[in-house]
Amino acid sequence: MSTKKLTTAQGNPYFEHQDSQTVGPRGPVLLQDYLLQENLAHFVRERIPERVVHAKGSGAYGQFTVTHDISAYTKAKLFSKIGNTCTTFTRFSTVGGEKGSADTVRDPRGFATKFYTEDGNWDLVGNNTPVFFIKDAKKFPDFIHTQKRDPKTNLKSHTSIWDFWSLNPESLHQVLILMSDRGIPDGYRYMNGYGSHTFSMTNNENQKFWVKFHLKSEQGIRNFIDDNAIRVAGENPDYAQEDLCKAIENGDFPKWKMYIQIIKEEEAKEFRWNPFDVTKVWPHSEFPLLEVGVLELNEMPNNYFTHVEQAAFSPSQIVDGIGFSPDKMLQGRIFSYPDAQRYRLGVNYHQIPVNSCPMGYSNYQRDGAMALNPAGSAPNYHPNSFDAIKADESYQQKAYEINNSHVDFYNRNETDDDHYTQPGLFYSKVLNTEEKERLVKNIVDHMSKISGDLREEIINRQLCHFFRANIELGMKIAMGLQINIDANAMNHSKK
């Protein structure tokens, strides 16, 4: 290993790193010891604001390889040919906990991948579940407040959590998944990833398709039951991080196959549920999975903070051939995520290496904190007579309609209000007998911690949702909570 000189941040070599400059061996420290001031000043600024959600996470670089032709659906250059590859960076995370929380809590898991493509960076920012708790971004701050700490006690509040869920029956599908065996994945390698939202694809003939993205673990699916998760949280709260590091360092590179589901525009208009509702899935029997490619993670970053902590993802970061949909949650995230990154990392967060486009970029954004200004002395306005930046007409977006509708604050329609059919099918058709028993136990254990004067009201309100989804599920949970269900309550739940 070659020897390097010890220097300041400005490259000035110095020697005295351990001892402060003083007047005499026991005298006061001098303010002129600028090395002391520089190190202390930098030290107290080493931490940046942690993510409001997804604060605790792990990340790794890898490669995506296209294995199947989907050029009939998208003109995205990445998918133009079988065998195309690109470098990727993937970050996994828990959602509700702080940076120091345990990896084995009952919580959804974030699954975000940045694809460094020849047409710029594409971020697929999702979770390990195909649905979410709410369908409208206006509710997101209120929902997250219930998952965080109580403003008075600074403790997690089961009462707030179930109060919100019981007042928002659209959350039931995700609640059942969270409370099932799937609620605590065994690390990050043994879980699936989903874009969750509906996105769009456009092909070279300007035909538009609605699409959902799926990433299926090649390692299989493994989950913790409560007792083991609690034990591991005490023994190794960084269990998932360690598992990912060791696997990659040992050459056991984790892989996921990417699939898509496609709905044609006309099919979407006739679909019995709103296809843009993130609390709903598209049945695979009607819209089968189409294989696309393979994601492999094969390199751990050489510095966690530089790469994982400063990684900035946003569903607004798309490439030509992939677009948005009227999904209300997606529409909210398009603004909110870049806004969060500008606050957390600065207005030039895209210049941080993990976020930068390998192909470079050319625009008229300038200056701001931490600006590297790669444009140099080029003009900072458009149009101008001096640079050679031209808009490429081949990337022009074509106009399209959405259900011939005007923009307004619309009430939900009847299919949007069906919050019970799919959760009922998840319980009755997806889970086996043992999984149903553990689901009921997890819900009972969780809801039994609801406290306060409104405890009975919140429990009964939520029980009505369970009954509407599946009578057997509601009865078992009521029995577990030792709640007497009379005929009137049963009839009310069916309304």
C-alpha positions in Angstrom: 0.0 0.0 0.0 1.4 3.4 -1.0 1.8 6.0 1.7 -0.2 9.2 1.5 0.3 12.5 3.3 -2.2 13.5 5.9 -3.9 16.7 4.6 -6.7 19.1 5.3 -9.8 19.1 3.1 -8.0 21.6 0.9 -5.1 19.3 0.4 -2.7 21.0 2.7 -0.3 18.5 4.5 -0.1 18.7 8.3 1.3 16.6 11.1 -0.4 17.4 14.5 -3.7 15.4 14.3 -3.9 14.0 17.9 -2.9 17.0 20.0 -4.5 20.5 20.2 -2.3 23.6 20.1 -2.1 25.1 23.6 -0.3 27.8 25.6 2.1 25.6 27.6 1.6 21.9 28.2 -1.4 22.6 30.4 -2.5 25.9 29.1 -5.7 26.8 27.3 -6.4 25.7 23.7 -5.8 28.3 21.1 -8.6 29.4 18.6 -5.9 29.5 15.9 -5.7 25.7 15.8 -7.8 25.7 12.7 -7.3 21.9 12.3 -9.1 21.4 15.6 -11.9 23.7 14.4 -12.2 22.1 10.9 -12.5 18.6 12.3 -15.0 19.5 15.0 -17.1 21.6 12.6 -17.2 18.9 10.0 -18.0 16.2 12.7 -21.1 18.0 13.9 -22.4 18.2 10.4 -21.8 14.6 9.3 -25.4 13.6 9.6 -28.0 14.7 7.1 -31.8 14.5 7.7 -32.8 10.9 7.7 -35.6 9.8 5.4 -39.1 10.5 6.8 -40.0 7.0 5.7 -37.6 4.2 4.6 -34.9 5.5 6.9 -33.3 2.1 7.7 -32.0 0.4 4.6 -29.4 -1.6 2.7 -28.1 -1.2 -0.9 -26.0 -2.8 -3.6 -25.0 -2.4 -7.2 -25.8 -4.9 -9.8 -26.8 -5.6 -13.4 -30.1 -5.9 -15.2 -30.2 -8.2 -18.3 -33.1 -8.3 -20.7 -34.1 -11.9 -21.4 -37.5 -11.5 -23.3 -38.8 -9.2 -26.0 -41.3 -6.6 -24.8 -40.7 -4.1 -27.6 -44.3 -4.5 -28.7 -45.3 -2.6 -25.6 -42.5 -0.1 -25.1 -40.0 1.9 -27.1 -37.7 2.2 -24.1 -34.2 1.6 -25.4 -33.3 -0.7 -22.5 -35.9 -3.2 -23.7 -35.3 -2.8 -27.4 -33.3 -6.1 -27.7 -32.8 -9.3 -25.8 -29.4 -9.3 -24.2 -29.3 -5.6 -23.4 -27.8 -4.8 -20.0 -27.4 -1.9 -17.7 -25.8 -1.2 -14.3 -28.2 -0.9 -11.4 -28.3 0.3 -7.8 -31.0 -1.3 -5.5 -31.9 -0.1 -2.0 -34.0 -2.2 0.4 -35.6 -0.7 3.5 -38.1 -0.9 6.3 -40.7 1.8 6.2 -41.8 3.1 9.5 -38.8 2.8 11.8 -35.9 5.1 12.4 -32.3 4.5 11.1 -31.4 2.6 14.3 -34.5 0.4 14.3 -34.4 -3.4 13.9 -34.5 -5.1 10.5 -37.1 -7.7 11.6 -40.1 -5.6 12.5 -43.6 -6.2 11.1 -43.5 -3.6 8.4 -43.6 -3.3 4.6 -40.2 -3.3 2.9 -39.1 -0.8 0.4 -37.6 -2.2 -2.9 -36.2 0.6 -5.1 -33.9 0.1 -8.1 -32.1 2.7 -10.2 -31.4 1.6 -13.8 -28.5 3.5 -15.4 -29.7 3.3 -19.0 -28.4 4.8 -22.2 -31.5 7.1 -22.2 -30.9 8.4 -18.7 -31.7 6.9 -15.3 -34.9 5.1 -14.6 -36.1 4.6 -11.0 -38.5 1.8 -10.2 -39.5 2.7 -6.6 -41.8 0.2 -4.9 -42.3 -2.2 -2.0 -42.4 -5.9 -1.3 -46.2 -5.9 -1.6 -48.3 -5.3 -4.7 -50.7 -2.9 -2.9 -50.6 -0.1 -0.5 -52.7 1.2 2.5 -54.2 4.3 0.8 -55.1 5.3 -2.7 -54.8 9.1 -2.5 -51.5 10.9 -1.6 -53.5 13.5 0.4 -53.8 10.9 3.1 -50.1 10.0 3.1 -48.9 12.4 5.8 -51.7 11.4 8.2 -51.1 7.7 7.5 -47.4 8.0 8.2 -48.0 10.0 11.4 -49.9 7.0 12.7 -46.9 4.7 12.0 -44.4 7.0 13.7 -44.2 8.1 17.3 -47.0 9.6 19.4 -46.5 13.3 19.9 -47.0 13.1 23.6 -45.4 9.8 24.7 -42.9 9.4 21.8 -44.0 5.8 21.7 -45.4 3.8 18.9 -49.2 3.8 19.2 -51.3 0.7 18.3 -54.4 2.8 19.0 -53.5 5.4 16.4 -52.6 2.8 13.8 -55.9 0.9 14.2 -57.9 4.1 14.5 -56.6 5.2 11.1 -57.0 1.8 9.5 -60.6 1.4 10.8 -61.5 4.8 9.5 -60.0 4.0 6.1 -61.3 0.6 4.9 -59.3 0.9 1.7 -56.3 -0.1 3.8 -57.7 -3.6 4.5 -56.0 -5.4 1.7 -52.6 -4.2 2.7 -53.4 -4.7 6.4 -54.1 -8.4 5.8 -50.9 -8.9 3.9 -48.9 -7.0 6.6 -50.5 -9.1 9.4 -50.0 -12.4 7.5 -46.7 -14.4 7.3 -45.6 -12.0 4.6 -45.4 -9.1 7.1 -41.8 -9.9 8.3 -39.5 -11.0 5.4 -36.4 -13.1 6.3 -33.9 -10.4 5.2 -34.1 -8.8 1.8 -33.0 -11.6 -0.5 -36.1 -13.8 0.2 -38.9 -11.4 -0.8 -40.4 -10.1 -4.0 -40.5 -6.5 -5.2 -43.3 -4.6 -6.9 -43.7 -1.3 -8.6 -47.1 -1.4 -7.0 -48.5 1.5 -9.0 -49.9 1.3 -12.5 -47.5 2.9 -15.0 -47.8 3.2 -18.7 -45.8 2.0 -21.7 -45.7 3.5 -25.2 -44.4 1.6 -28.2 -42.9 3.0 -31.5 -46.4 3.2 -33.0 -47.5 5.4 -30.1 -49.8 2.7 -28.7 -50.3 3.1 -25.0 -50.5 0.2 -22.5 -51.0 0.2 -18.7 -48.4 -1.8 -16.9 -47.4 -3.2 -13.5 -43.9 -4.3 -12.6 -43.1 -7.4 -10.6 -39.7 -8.7 -9.3 -39.8 -12.3 -8.2 -37.1 -13.6 -5.9 -35.0 -16.4 -7.4 -34.0 -17.3 -3.8 -37.6 -18.2 -3.0 -39.7 -16.6 -0.3 -38.9 -16.9 3.4 -40.5 -15.1 6.3 -40.2 -14.8 10.1 -42.9 -15.7 12.5 -43.3 -13.3 15.4 -41.2 -15.2 18.0 -38.2 -15.6 15.8 -38.4 -12.0 14.5 -38.4 -10.7 18.1 -35.4 -12.9 19.0 -33.4 -11.8 16.0 -34.2 -8.2 16.6 -32.6 -8.5 20.0 -29.6 -10.5 18.8 -28.8 -8.7 15.6 -31.0 -5.6 14.7 -29.0 -5.3 11.5 -29.8 -8.8 10.4 -31.0 -8.0 6.9 -28.0 -5.7 6.2 -25.5 -8.4 7.4 -27.3 -11.1 5.4 -27.1 -9.1 2.1 -23.4 -8.1 2.7 -22.3 -11.7 3.4 -24.2 -13.2 0.5 -22.6 -10.7 -2.0 -19.1 -10.9 -0.5 -19.3 -14.7 -0.7 -20.3 -14.6 -4.4 -23.9 -15.8 -3.7 -25.4 -13.0 -5.8 -29.1 -12.6 -5.2 -31.3 -12.4 -8.3 -34.9 -11.5 -9.1 -36.8 -12.1 -12.4 -38.7 -9.1 -13.7 -42.2 -9.6 -15.0 -44.8 -7.2 -16.3 -48.6 -7.3 -16.4 -50.2 -5.4 -19.3 -53.7 -4.0 -19.7 -54.8 -2.4 -23.0 -56.5 1.0 -22.8 -59.9 -0.4 -23.9 -59.6 -3.3 -21.4 -58.9 -0.8 -18.6 -62.1 1.0 -19.3 -64.1 -2.2 -18.8 -62.2 -3.6 -15.8 -64.4 -4.1 -12.8 -62.0 -2.3 -10.5 -60.3 1.0 -11.1 -57.0 -0.2 -12.7 -55.2 2.8 -11.2 -56.2 2.1 -7.6 -53.0 1.0 -5.7 -55.1 -0.8 -3.1 -56.1 -3.4 -5.8 -54.2 -6.0 -7.7 -54.7 -7.2 -11.3 -55.6 -10.9 -11.2 -52.9 -13.0 -12.8 -55.5 -15.3 -14.4 -56.8 -12.3 -16.4 -53.5 -10.4 -16.9 -50.7 -13.0 -16.8 -47.1 -12.2 -15.9 -44.8 -11.7 -18.9 -41.2 -12.3 -18.2 -38.8 -9.4 -19.0 -35.3 -9.9 -17.5 -33.1 -10.6 -14.5 -31.8 -8.3 -11.8 -28.6 -9.5 -10.1 -26.9 -7.7 -7.2 -23.2 -8.4 -7.2 -21.3 -5.4 -5.6 -21.5 -3.9 -2.2 -20.7 -0.1 -2.1 -17.3 0.8 -0.7 -18.9 3.4 1.6 -22.4 3.1 3.0 -23.1 6.8 3.5 -21.8 7.9 0.1 -23.9 5.4 -1.8 -26.7 4.0 0.2 -27.6 6.9 2.4 -27.3 9.4 -0.4 -29.1 7.4 -3.0 -32.1 9.4 -4.2 -35.0 7.6 -5.8 -38.2 8.9 -7.3 -41.0 7.5 -9.5 -40.8 10.7 -11.4 -37.5 9.5 -12.9 -38.7 7.7 -16.0 -37.2 7.1 -19.5 -38.8 7.4 -22.9 -41.3 4.6 -23.5 -42.3 4.4 -19.8 -44.7 6.8 -18.3 -47.2 7.6 -15.6 -50.9 6.8 -15.0 -53.8 8.5 -13.3 -53.0 6.6 -10.1 -53.6 9.2 -7.4 -50.8 7.9 -5.1 -48.3 7.8 -8.0 -49.3 11.4 -9.0 -48.5 12.6 -5.4 -45.2 10.8 -5.3 -44.1 12.3 -8.6 -43.7 15.7 -6.8 -43.1 14.6 -3.2 -40.1 12.3 -3.7 -37.9 14.8 -5.6 -38.9 17.5 -3.1 -37.8 15.2 -0.2 -34.4 14.6 -1.9 -33.9 18.4 -2.5 -34.5 18.9 1.3 -32.5 15.9 2.4 -29.5 16.1 0.0 -29.7 19.5 -1.6 -30.9 20.9 -4.9 -28.0 19.2 -6.8 -28.6 15.7 -5.4 -28.5 14.4 -9.0 -24.8 15.3 -9.1 -23.9 12.9 -6.3 -22.2 9.9 -8.1 -24.8 7.3 -7.0 -27.5 9.4 -8.5 -25.7 10.8 -11.6 -26.4 9.7 -15.1 -23.4 8.0 -16.6 -24.2 9.4 -20.0 -24.1 13.0 -18.6 -26.8 15.6 -19.0 -27.3 19.0 -20.6 -29.8 21.6 -19.4 -30.1 25.1 -18.0 -30.2 24.4 -14.3 -27.3 26.1 -12.5 -25.8 26.8 -9.2 -27.3 26.1 -5.7 -25.6 24.2 -2.8 -22.9 21.7 -3.8 -23.1 22.6 -7.5 -20.3 21.1 -9.6 -21.5 23.1 -12.7 -20.4 20.7 -15.4 -21.8 23.1 -18.0 -19.0 25.6 -17.2 -19.4 28.9 -19.0 -22.2 27.7 -21.3 -25.4 29.9 -21.3 -27.9 29.3 -18.5 -31.0 30.2 -20.5 -33.0 28.9 -23.4 -33.4 29.7 -26.3 -29.9 31.1 -26.9 -27.6 31.6 -29.9 -24.4 30.0 -28.4 -24.8 26.4 -27.4 -25.5 23.3 -29.5 -28.2 21.8 -27.2 -31.2 20.8 -29.3 -34.5 19.2 -28.3 -34.8 15.8 -30.1 -38.2 15.5 -31.7 -38.2 11.7 -31.4 -38.7 12.1 -27.7 -41.8 14.4 -28.1 -44.7 13.1 -26.0 -48.0 12.6 -27.8 -51.2 13.8 -26.4 -53.7 11.4 -25.0 -57.1 11.3 -23.2 -58.1 9.7 -19.9 -61.7 8.5 -20.0 -62.8 11.8 -21.8 -62.9 13.4 -18.3 -62.3 16.9 -17.0 -60.1 17.6 -14.1 -62.1 18.0 -10.8 -62.3 16.8 -7.2 -64.4 13.7 -8.0 -66.2 11.4 -5.6 -65.2 7.8 -5.7 -67.4 5.5 -7.8 -68.8 2.1 -6.7 -65.8 0.0 -7.8 -63.4 2.3 -6.0 -65.4 1.8 -2.9 -65.1 -2.0 -3.0 -62.6 -2.5 -0.3 -63.6 -6.0 0.7 -63.7 -8.4 -2.3 -59.9 -8.7 -2.8 -59.0 -8.8 0.9 -61.6 -11.6 1.2 -60.1 -13.5 -1.7 -56.6 -13.0 -0.2 -57.9 -14.7 3.0 -60.0 -17.4 1.4 -58.0 -18.3 -1.7 -54.4 -17.4 -1.1 -53.7 -18.5 2.5 -53.6 -22.1 3.7 -55.1 -23.2 7.0 -51.9 -22.6 9.0 -51.3 -19.2 7.4 -54.9 -18.2 8.2 -54.3 -19.1 11.9 -51.1 -17.0 12.1 -52.8 -14.1 10.4 -55.6 -14.1 13.0 -53.1 -14.5 15.8 -51.0 -11.6 14.5 -54.1 -9.3 14.2 -55.4 -10.3 17.6 -52.0 -9.7 19.3 -51.7 -6.3 17.5 -55.2 -5.1 18.2 -55.1 -6.2 21.8 -52.7 -3.3 22.4 -55.3 -0.7 21.5 -56.0 1.4 24.6 -57.9 4.4 25.8 -61.6 5.4 26.0 -62.2 4.7 22.3 -60.8 1.2 22.4 -64.1 -0.6 22.0 -65.2 1.8 19.3 -62.1 1.4 17.2 -62.1 -2.4 17.6 -65.7 -2.7 16.6 -65.2 -0.4 13.6 -62.3 -2.5 12.4 -64.2 -5.8 13.0 -66.9 -4.6 10.7 -64.3 -4.4 7.9 -63.0 -7.9 8.6 -66.6 -9.3 8.6 -67.3 -7.6 5.2 -64.2 -9.2 3.8 -64.9 -12.7 5.2 -67.3 -13.8 7.9 -65.0 -16.6 9.1 -62.1 -14.1 9.4 -64.2 -11.6 11.4 -65.5 -14.3 13.8 -62.1 -15.7 14.6 -60.6 -12.2 15.3 -63.6 -11.3 17.4 -63.3 -14.5 19.4 -59.6 -13.9 19.8 -60.3 -10.4 21.2 -63.1 -11.9 23.3 -65.7 -9.6 21.7 -69.3 -10.8 21.7 -70.8 -10.4 18.2 -74.6 -10.1 18.2 -77.0 -10.4 15.2 -77.3 -6.6 14.8 -73.6 -6.2 14.4 -73.5 -9.0 11.9 -76.2 -7.4 9.8 -74.5 -4.0 10.1 -71.3 -5.4 8.7 -73.1 -6.7 5.6 -74.4 -3.3 4.7 
